[in-house]
Amino acid sequence: MTPERKNILAVEDEPKILEVVASFMESRGYRVFPAAGGEEALAIFDRENIALVLLDLMLPDMPGEEVCRRIRRSSRAPVIMLTAKVEEENLLEGLGLGADDYIRKPFSLKELGARAEAAIRRASDDLTPLVAKNSFRGGDLTVDFEKNTVKKKGREAALTPSEMRLLAALMKYPGKVCTRAQLIDAAFGDEFDGYDRAVDNHIKNLRQKIEDDSKDPDYVLTVHGLGYKFGGE
Ligand code: CA
């Protein structure tokens, strides 16, 4: 079985740069969706499962910063900004756009490849727990982070993305108490715009899906006055 190719969205209005970047990333084993402007890029982003965005800062129809901002409304996919001038980098640092990295033009393809791979690796690390174990209490609960599935007593538990992220955050450091603030940061990052008590509601729903008795949980344990921890063995 060949591993699934990851999708990269490459946004650049200079056709030659776009072509070189696209063919290089294709040669590294990625599938590249090219876009010459912001609107086109956002349409592709909505339609495809994009693992990384390479984003030119100066685009004809809208600034790259606006593209980045709109991507961040719904996604934590890594964004690497491609900047033409040092002044643009200063601008980026000040804006807090939610870009993960930036590369100054002209860049070497080797550098681009290394930065792209690092950004994708960091993003997938996010959801990968440190524990290799994925089956708890003799198979009562099984978690497959690659397939994004959770089974309770062999039946799919149908977690929402928020519940899945919370579970992953709790499992990342088994036995360690996570505060609400830490859970928000780990599970939702910048896109979370609710109050921290909203985490409690997600926890409640998560428990209803994976616990035998949500009032006497085995997996998502309350640590009074501190937060939550994962109790699976
Ligand atoms: Ca440009």
py3Dmol code that shows the C-alpha trace and the ligand (Angstrom):
import py3Dmol

protein = """\
ATOM      1  CA  MET A   1       0.000   0.000   0.000  1.00  0.00           C
ATOM      2  CA  THR A   2       1.473   3.350  -0.991  1.00  0.00           C
ATOM      3  CA  PRO A   3       0.973   6.102   1.564  1.00  0.00           C
ATOM      4  CA  GLU A   4      -1.612   8.664   0.597  1.00  0.00           C
ATOM      5  CA  ARG A   5      -0.126  11.672  -1.158  1.00  0.00           C
ATOM      6  CA  LYS A   6      -0.537  14.888   0.786  1.00  0.00           C
ATOM      7  CA  ASN A   7      -2.090  17.903  -0.921  1.00  0.00           C
ATOM      8  CA  ILE A   8      -0.318  21.236  -1.119  1.00  0.00           C
ATOM      9  CA  LEU A   9      -2.001  24.456  -2.180  1.00  0.00           C
ATOM     10  CA  ALA A  10       0.527  26.718  -3.924  1.00  0.00           C
ATOM     11  CA  VAL A  11      -0.614  30.328  -4.353  1.00  0.00           C
ATOM     12  CA  GLU A  12       1.508  32.594  -6.514  1.00  0.00           C
ATOM     13  CA  ASP A  13       0.671  35.061  -9.277  1.00  0.00           C
ATOM     14  CA  GLU A  14       4.051  34.811 -10.962  1.00  0.00           C
ATOM     15  CA  PRO A  15       3.530  31.884 -13.392  1.00  0.00           C
ATOM     16  CA  LYS A  16       7.188  30.880 -13.596  1.00  0.00           C
ATOM     17  CA  ILE A  17       7.621  30.686  -9.824  1.00  0.00           C
ATOM     18  CA  LEU A  18       4.344  28.809  -9.487  1.00  0.00           C
ATOM     19  CA  GLU A  19       5.366  26.291 -12.110  1.00  0.00           C
ATOM     20  CA  VAL A  20       8.796  25.676 -10.574  1.00  0.00           C
ATOM     21  CA  VAL A  21       7.392  25.345  -7.051  1.00  0.00           C
ATOM     22  CA  ALA A  22       4.591  23.036  -8.202  1.00  0.00           C
ATOM     23  CA  SER A  23       6.810  20.708 -10.203  1.00  0.00           C
ATOM     24  CA  PHE A  24       9.398  20.573  -7.417  1.00  0.00           C
ATOM     25  CA  MET A  25       6.842  19.678  -4.748  1.00  0.00           C
ATOM     26  CA  GLU A  26       5.266  17.112  -7.105  1.00  0.00           C
ATOM     27  CA  SER A  27       8.719  15.556  -7.474  1.00  0.00           C
ATOM     28  CA  ARG A  28       8.874  15.300  -3.660  1.00  0.00           C
ATOM     29  CA  GLY A  29       5.728  13.175  -3.682  1.00  0.00           C
ATOM     30  CA  TYR A  30       3.033  15.764  -3.013  1.00  0.00           C
ATOM     31  CA  ARG A  31      -0.039  16.555  -5.053  1.00  0.00           C
ATOM     32  CA  VAL A  32      -0.004  20.264  -5.831  1.00  0.00           C
ATOM     33  CA  PHE A  33      -3.019  22.466  -6.473  1.00  0.00           C
ATOM     34  CA  PRO A  34      -1.803  25.687  -8.098  1.00  0.00           C
ATOM     35  CA  ALA A  35      -3.668  28.983  -7.710  1.00  0.00           C
ATOM     36  CA  ALA A  36      -2.797  32.354  -9.273  1.00  0.00           C
ATOM     37  CA  GLY A  37      -4.922  34.429  -6.888  1.00  0.00           C
ATOM     38  CA  GLY A  38      -6.640  34.558  -3.509  1.00  0.00           C
ATOM     39  CA  GLU A  39     -10.216  33.748  -4.535  1.00  0.00           C
ATOM     40  CA  GLU A  40      -9.093  30.746  -6.529  1.00  0.00           C
ATOM     41  CA  ALA A  41      -6.924  29.609  -3.610  1.00  0.00           C
ATOM     42  CA  LEU A  42      -9.771  29.842  -1.088  1.00  0.00           C
ATOM     43  CA  ALA A  43     -12.107  27.913  -3.420  1.00  0.00           C
ATOM     44  CA  ILE A  44      -9.550  25.110  -3.708  1.00  0.00           C
ATOM     45  CA  PHE A  45      -8.899  25.169   0.032  1.00  0.00           C
ATOM     46  CA  ASP A  46     -12.615  24.678   0.756  1.00  0.00           C
ATOM     47  CA  ARG A  47     -12.898  21.824  -1.699  1.00  0.00           C
ATOM     48  CA  GLU A  48      -9.721  19.809  -1.074  1.00  0.00           C
ATOM     49  CA  ASN A  49      -8.075  18.334   1.980  1.00  0.00           C
ATOM     50  CA  ILE A  50      -5.018  20.591   2.062  1.00  0.00           C
ATOM     51  CA  ALA A  51      -2.030  19.646   4.261  1.00  0.00           C
ATOM     52  CA  LEU A  52       0.029  22.782   3.606  1.00  0.00           C
ATOM     53  CA  VAL A  53      -0.426  26.200   1.998  1.00  0.00           C
ATOM     54  CA  LEU A  54       2.450  28.005   0.266  1.00  0.00           C
ATOM     55  CA  LEU A  55       1.173  31.544   0.054  1.00  0.00           C
ATOM     56  CA  ASP A  56       2.552  34.508  -1.851  1.00  0.00           C
ATOM     57  CA  LEU A  57       2.033  37.677   0.173  1.00  0.00           C
ATOM     58  CA  MET A  58       1.432  40.014  -2.779  1.00  0.00           C
ATOM     59  CA  LEU A  59      -1.449  38.744  -4.921  1.00  0.00           C
ATOM     60  CA  PRO A  60      -3.443  40.659  -7.548  1.00  0.00           C
ATOM     61  CA  ASP A  61      -6.971  40.162  -6.188  1.00  0.00           C
ATOM     62  CA  MET A  62      -6.448  40.198  -2.410  1.00  0.00           C
ATOM     63  CA  PRO A  63      -3.497  40.371  -0.024  1.00  0.00           C
ATOM     64  CA  GLY A  64      -1.987  37.062   1.059  1.00  0.00           C
ATOM     65  CA  GLU A  65      -2.653  38.142   4.656  1.00  0.00           C
ATOM     66  CA  GLU A  66      -6.397  38.122   3.904  1.00  0.00           C
ATOM     67  CA  VAL A  67      -6.150  34.641   2.394  1.00  0.00           C
ATOM     68  CA  CYS A  68      -4.316  33.466   5.514  1.00  0.00           C
ATOM     69  CA  ARG A  69      -6.857  35.065   7.820  1.00  0.00           C
ATOM     70  CA  ARG A  70      -9.756  33.377   6.016  1.00  0.00           C
ATOM     71  CA  ILE A  71      -8.034  29.988   6.061  1.00  0.00           C
ATOM     72  CA  ARG A  72      -7.500  30.381   9.820  1.00  0.00           C
ATOM     73  CA  ARG A  73     -11.230  30.790  10.395  1.00  0.00           C
ATOM     74  CA  SER A  74     -11.788  27.137   9.687  1.00  0.00           C
ATOM     75  CA  SER A  75      -8.450  25.384   9.714  1.00  0.00           C
ATOM     76  CA  ARG A  76      -5.117  24.918  11.426  1.00  0.00           C
ATOM     77  CA  ALA A  77      -3.417  23.745   8.231  1.00  0.00           C
ATOM     78  CA  PRO A  78       0.119  25.129   8.185  1.00  0.00           C
ATOM     79  CA  VAL A  79       0.713  28.211   6.043  1.00  0.00           C
ATOM     80  CA  ILE A  80       4.141  29.251   4.784  1.00  0.00           C
ATOM     81  CA  MET A  81       4.282  32.801   3.467  1.00  0.00           C
ATOM     82  CA  LEU A  82       6.460  33.596   0.477  1.00  0.00           C
ATOM     83  CA  THR A  83       7.745  37.141   0.794  1.00  0.00           C
ATOM     84  CA  ALA A  84       9.611  39.291  -1.682  1.00  0.00           C
ATOM     85  CA  LYS A  85      11.184  41.900   0.559  1.00  0.00           C
ATOM     86  CA  VAL A  86      12.578  42.306   4.025  1.00  0.00           C
ATOM     87  CA  GLU A  87       9.950  45.003   4.641  1.00  0.00           C
ATOM     88  CA  GLU A  88       7.260  42.423   4.005  1.00  0.00           C
ATOM     89  CA  GLU A  89       8.751  40.180   6.668  1.00  0.00           C
ATOM     90  CA  ASN A  90       8.604  42.991   9.180  1.00  0.00           C
ATOM     91  CA  LEU A  91       4.981  43.464   8.227  1.00  0.00           C
ATOM     92  CA  LEU A  92       4.281  39.772   8.746  1.00  0.00           C
ATOM     93  CA  GLU A  93       5.824  39.708  12.188  1.00  0.00           C
ATOM     94  CA  GLY A  94       3.695  42.635  13.235  1.00  0.00           C
ATOM     95  CA  LEU A  95       0.456  41.275  11.914  1.00  0.00           C
ATOM     96  CA  GLY A  96       0.260  37.984  13.751  1.00  0.00           C
ATOM     97  CA  LEU A  97      -1.474  36.426  10.780  1.00  0.00           C
ATOM     98  CA  GLY A  98      -1.301  32.892  11.942  1.00  0.00           C
ATOM     99  CA  ALA A  99       1.281  31.959   9.313  1.00  0.00           C
ATOM    100  CA  ASP A 100       3.562  29.185  10.524  1.00  0.00           C
ATOM    101  CA  ASP A 101       6.684  30.231   8.704  1.00  0.00           C
ATOM    102  CA  TYR A 102       7.892  32.466   5.920  1.00  0.00           C
ATOM    103  CA  ILE A 103      10.503  32.204   3.215  1.00  0.00           C
ATOM    104  CA  ARG A 104      12.093  35.141   1.460  1.00  0.00           C
ATOM    105  CA  LYS A 105      12.316  35.177  -2.324  1.00  0.00           C
ATOM    106  CA  PRO A 106      14.410  34.154  -4.082  1.00  0.00           C
ATOM    107  CA  PHE A 107      14.496  30.893  -2.148  1.00  0.00           C
ATOM    108  CA  SER A 108      16.226  27.649  -2.961  1.00  0.00           C
ATOM    109  CA  LEU A 109      13.996  24.709  -3.714  1.00  0.00           C
ATOM    110  CA  LYS A 110      15.952  22.654  -1.212  1.00  0.00           C
ATOM    111  CA  GLU A 111      15.055  25.144   1.520  1.00  0.00           C
ATOM    112  CA  LEU A 112      11.430  25.229   0.417  1.00  0.00           C
ATOM    113  CA  GLY A 113      11.230  21.429   0.523  1.00  0.00           C
ATOM    114  CA  ALA A 114      12.778  21.253   3.995  1.00  0.00           C
ATOM    115  CA  ARG A 115      10.521  23.969   5.428  1.00  0.00           C
ATOM    116  CA  ALA A 116       7.443  22.418   3.843  1.00  0.00           C
ATOM    117  CA  GLU A 117       8.198  18.982   5.250  1.00  0.00           C
ATOM    118  CA  ALA A 118       8.907  20.401   8.709  1.00  0.00           C
ATOM    119  CA  ALA A 119       5.606  22.325   8.729  1.00  0.00           C
ATOM    120  CA  ILE A 120       3.613  19.261   7.673  1.00  0.00           C
ATOM    121  CA  ARG A 121       5.380  17.110  10.265  1.00  0.00           C
ATOM    122  CA  ARG A 122       4.666  19.604  13.074  1.00  0.00           C
ATOM    123  CA  ALA A 123       1.011  19.771  12.065  1.00  0.00           C
ATOM    124  CA  SER A 124       0.556  16.012  12.109  1.00  0.00           C
ATOM    125  CA  ASP A 125       2.440  15.735  15.419  1.00  0.00           C
ATOM    126  CA  ASP A 126      -0.309  17.827  16.941  1.00  0.00           C
ATOM    127  CA  LEU A 127      -2.778  14.985  16.998  1.00  0.00           C
ATOM    128  CA  THR A 128      -0.394  12.126  17.514  1.00  0.00           C
ATOM    129  CA  PRO A 129      -0.272  11.050  21.138  1.00  0.00           C
ATOM    130  CA  LEU A 130       3.017  10.114  22.739  1.00  0.00           C
ATOM    131  CA  VAL A 131       1.547   6.758  23.734  1.00  0.00           C
ATOM    132  CA  ALA A 132       1.700   4.048  21.106  1.00  0.00           C
ATOM    133  CA  LYS A 133      -1.147   2.274  22.855  1.00  0.00           C
ATOM    134  CA  ASN A 134      -4.529   2.688  21.221  1.00  0.00           C
ATOM    135  CA  SER A 135      -6.695   0.084  22.920  1.00  0.00           C
ATOM    136  CA  PHE A 136      -7.901   0.508  26.482  1.00  0.00           C
ATOM    137  CA  ARG A 137      -9.633  -1.622  29.109  1.00  0.00           C
ATOM    138  CA  GLY A 138      -9.312  -4.806  27.091  1.00  0.00           C
ATOM    139  CA  GLY A 139     -10.628  -3.280  23.859  1.00  0.00           C
ATOM    140  CA  ASP A 140     -13.531  -1.398  25.457  1.00  0.00           C
ATOM    141  CA  LEU A 141     -12.200   1.766  23.795  1.00  0.00           C
ATOM    142  CA  THR A 142     -10.012   1.835  20.685  1.00  0.00           C
ATOM    143  CA  VAL A 143      -8.612   4.976  19.119  1.00  0.00           C
ATOM    144  CA  ASP A 144      -7.116   5.202  15.642  1.00  0.00           C
ATOM    145  CA  PHE A 145      -5.640   8.644  15.050  1.00  0.00           C
ATOM    146  CA  GLU A 146      -4.596   7.810  11.493  1.00  0.00           C
ATOM    147  CA  LYS A 147      -8.096   6.901  10.441  1.00  0.00           C
ATOM    148  CA  ASN A 148      -9.572   9.429  12.874  1.00  0.00           C
ATOM    149  CA  THR A 149     -11.906   6.849  14.370  1.00  0.00           C
ATOM    150  CA  VAL A 150     -12.886   5.928  17.919  1.00  0.00           C
ATOM    151  CA  LYS A 151     -14.725   2.746  18.787  1.00  0.00           C
ATOM    152  CA  LYS A 152     -16.600   2.011  21.988  1.00  0.00           C
ATOM    153  CA  LYS A 153     -17.212  -1.694  22.514  1.00  0.00           C
ATOM    154  CA  GLY A 154     -16.444  -2.246  18.807  1.00  0.00           C
ATOM    155  CA  ARG A 155     -18.937   0.316  17.558  1.00  0.00           C
ATOM    156  CA  GLU A 156     -17.960   3.621  16.008  1.00  0.00           C
ATOM    157  CA  ALA A 157     -18.386   6.456  18.512  1.00  0.00           C
ATOM    158  CA  ALA A 158     -18.761   9.200  15.839  1.00  0.00           C
ATOM    159  CA  LEU A 159     -16.779  11.935  17.605  1.00  0.00           C
ATOM    160  CA  THR A 160     -16.950  15.471  16.269  1.00  0.00           C
ATOM    161  CA  PRO A 161     -13.605  17.057  15.259  1.00  0.00           C
ATOM    162  CA  SER A 162     -13.625  19.067  18.515  1.00  0.00           C
ATOM    163  CA  GLU A 163     -14.209  15.964  20.624  1.00  0.00           C
ATOM    164  CA  MET A 164     -11.491  14.100  18.708  1.00  0.00           C
ATOM    165  CA  ARG A 165      -9.023  16.915  19.315  1.00  0.00           C
ATOM    166  CA  LEU A 166      -9.867  17.025  23.010  1.00  0.00           C
ATOM    167  CA  LEU A 167      -9.395  13.291  23.362  1.00  0.00           C
ATOM    168  CA  ALA A 168      -6.065  13.512  21.510  1.00  0.00           C
ATOM    169  CA  ALA A 169      -4.938  16.362  23.753  1.00  0.00           C
ATOM    170  CA  LEU A 170      -5.809  14.384  26.896  1.00  0.00           C
ATOM    171  CA  MET A 171      -4.108  11.254  25.577  1.00  0.00           C
ATOM    172  CA  LYS A 172      -0.983  13.106  24.549  1.00  0.00           C
ATOM    173  CA  TYR A 173       0.255  13.207  28.128  1.00  0.00           C
ATOM    174  CA  PRO A 174      -1.463  10.297  29.832  1.00  0.00           C
ATOM    175  CA  GLY A 175      -1.810  10.734  33.568  1.00  0.00           C
ATOM    176  CA  LYS A 176      -0.930  14.422  33.388  1.00  0.00           C
ATOM    177  CA  VAL A 177      -3.593  16.868  34.475  1.00  0.00           C
ATOM    178  CA  CYS A 178      -4.641  19.273  31.719  1.00  0.00           C
ATOM    179  CA  THR A 179      -6.131  22.615  32.698  1.00  0.00           C
ATOM    180  CA  ARG A 180      -8.980  24.014  30.638  1.00  0.00           C
ATOM    181  CA  ALA A 181      -6.605  26.595  29.187  1.00  0.00           C
ATOM    182  CA  GLN A 182      -4.151  23.884  28.145  1.00  0.00           C
ATOM    183  CA  LEU A 183      -6.931  21.846  26.572  1.00  0.00           C
ATOM    184  CA  ILE A 184      -8.176  24.842  24.626  1.00  0.00           C
ATOM    185  CA  ASP A 185      -4.688  25.541  23.384  1.00  0.00           C
ATOM    186  CA  ALA A 186      -3.887  21.928  22.506  1.00  0.00           C
ATOM    187  CA  ALA A 187      -7.232  21.025  21.026  1.00  0.00           C
ATOM    188  CA  PHE A 188      -8.426  24.216  19.377  1.00  0.00           C
ATOM    189  CA  GLY A 189      -5.496  26.615  19.151  1.00  0.00           C
ATOM    190  CA  ASP A 190      -6.187  30.001  17.672  1.00  0.00           C
ATOM    191  CA  GLU A 191      -9.453  29.043  16.070  1.00  0.00           C
ATOM    192  CA  PHE A 192     -11.183  28.622  19.410  1.00  0.00           C
ATOM    193  CA  ASP A 193     -13.245  31.702  20.108  1.00  0.00           C
ATOM    194  CA  GLY A 194     -15.578  30.456  22.847  1.00  0.00           C
ATOM    195  CA  TYR A 195     -15.314  30.771  26.599  1.00  0.00           C
ATOM    196  CA  ASP A 196     -13.239  28.202  28.396  1.00  0.00           C
ATOM    197  CA  ARG A 197     -16.367  26.707  29.959  1.00  0.00           C
ATOM    198  CA  ALA A 198     -17.338  25.574  26.451  1.00  0.00           C
ATOM    199  CA  VAL A 199     -14.657  22.922  26.883  1.00  0.00           C
ATOM    200  CA  ASP A 200     -16.785  21.452  29.666  1.00  0.00           C
ATOM    201  CA  ASN A 201     -19.634  20.974  27.218  1.00  0.00           C
ATOM    202  CA  HIS A 202     -17.400  19.200  24.726  1.00  0.00           C
ATOM    203  CA  ILE A 203     -16.110  17.006  27.572  1.00  0.00           C
ATOM    204  CA  LYS A 204     -19.680  16.171  28.568  1.00  0.00           C
ATOM    205  CA  ASN A 205     -20.535  15.127  25.010  1.00  0.00           C
ATOM    206  CA  LEU A 206     -17.304  13.179  24.673  1.00  0.00           C
ATOM    207  CA  ARG A 207     -18.087  11.256  27.865  1.00  0.00           C
ATOM    208  CA  GLN A 208     -21.541  10.377  26.631  1.00  0.00           C
ATOM    209  CA  LYS A 209     -19.928   8.746  23.609  1.00  0.00           C
ATOM    210  CA  ILE A 210     -17.039   6.850  25.178  1.00  0.00           C
ATOM    211  CA  GLU A 211     -17.903   6.174  28.826  1.00  0.00           C
ATOM    212  CA  ASP A 212     -20.127   3.397  30.219  1.00  0.00           C
ATOM    213  CA  ASP A 213     -21.461   5.886  32.742  1.00  0.00           C
ATOM    214  CA  SER A 214     -20.729   9.534  31.973  1.00  0.00           C
ATOM    215  CA  LYS A 215     -21.228  10.398  35.658  1.00  0.00           C
ATOM    216  CA  ASP A 216     -18.609   7.856  36.739  1.00  0.00           C
ATOM    217  CA  PRO A 217     -16.058   8.056  33.918  1.00  0.00           C
ATOM    218  CA  ASP A 218     -13.139   5.695  33.270  1.00  0.00           C
ATOM    219  CA  TYR A 219     -11.388   7.712  30.558  1.00  0.00           C
ATOM    220  CA  VAL A 220     -12.021  11.426  30.886  1.00  0.00           C
ATOM    221  CA  LEU A 221     -11.421  12.068  34.554  1.00  0.00           C
ATOM    222  CA  THR A 222     -12.170  15.316  36.366  1.00  0.00           C
ATOM    223  CA  VAL A 223      -9.429  16.531  38.669  1.00  0.00           C
ATOM    224  CA  HIS A 224     -11.306  18.913  40.921  1.00  0.00           C
ATOM    225  CA  GLY A 225     -10.102  22.465  40.831  1.00  0.00           C
ATOM    226  CA  LEU A 226      -7.445  21.658  38.225  1.00  0.00           C
ATOM    227  CA  GLY A 227      -8.897  20.250  35.018  1.00  0.00           C
ATOM    228  CA  TYR A 228      -9.003  16.838  33.379  1.00  0.00           C
ATOM    229  CA  LYS A 229      -6.817  13.848  32.739  1.00  0.00           C
ATOM    230  CA  PHE A 230      -6.954  10.688  30.678  1.00  0.00           C
ATOM    231  CA  GLY A 231      -7.601   7.578  32.731  1.00  0.00           C
ATOM    232  CA  GLY A 232      -7.402   4.801  30.146  1.00  0.00           C
ATOM    233  CA  GLU A 233      -5.281   1.767  30.927  1.00  0.00           C
TER     234      GLU A 233
END
"""
ligand_1 = """\
1
CA
Ca 3.143 38.093 -6.008
"""
view = py3Dmol.view(width=600, height=400)
view.addModel(protein, "pdb")
view.setStyle({"model": 0}, {"cartoon": {"style": "trace"}})
view.addModel(ligand_1, "xyz")
view.setStyle({"model": 1}, {"stick": {}})
view.zoomTo()
view.show()
